[in-house]
Amino acid sequence: MKVIKGLIIKDLLQLKNYKKTLIAFLFIFILTAITQESISETTSMLIVMITLGFGMVAMGTFSYDELANADKYILTFPATKKEVVLAKYMLVGIATILGAILGMVVTVILTLALQKGLPNFADIAMLAIGSIFGITLVTSFQIPCVIKSGAEKGRIQMFIIIAVVAFGLGGLISLGEHLGLFSDGFLYGNLLEIVAPFLLIFLIAIIYTISYRVSCHFYEKKEM
């Protein structure tokens, strides 16, 4: 665990240059959000974009490592390849969760200030979990692609895969709506609202586990 902690600290030191960028990013989105007519639009946009921003910033460490040929140096230390990969997943996961938490805090503050009433905490939490799930889908495809093909080629592969998955999910959702699975009387109004948060958390764990194993396979075969 000390090795993984050290690798995460190394990446955090690389990301300190993003501090001003993140502050500017947050400031711009808050200004944009408060100009929206609907408070729900403000809530949705802030949580999703802040979560996305933090997750994508963490992904930037792959480019730093590639430019510096850091893998060759890191593996001269008592660090296994699986630990190197796990550290990356933990960094991206932690950054994404922190982004979601910050998004919720900012959203609650803005809702209290603009709406002058208590926000719907259940809806805000569900939006945060949904945002984490969305970023998980993106990064779970992106990390194996980047490890296998490098930062630049990996991004192109990732966009192709995500486009295919998006079309597939869109088709499934349309089919579900056609069959009435999301009608108020069936899932949406009752069962789905209760089960959805736990289902998303479970899916996040499963998706990240599969992605981690695929990444370890690619990293083991990677020429340093």
Secondary structure by P-SEA (a helix, b strand, c coil): caaaaaaaaaaaaaaccaaaaaaaaaaaaaaaaaacccaaaaaaaaaaaaaaaaaaaaaaaaaaaaaaccccccccccccaaaaaaaaaaaaaaaaaaaaaaaaaaaaaaaaaacccccaaaaaaaaaaaaaaaaaaaaaaaaaaaaaccaaaaaaaaaaaaaaaaaaaaaaaaaaaaacccccccccccccccaaaaaaaaaaaaaaaaaaaaaaaaaaaccc
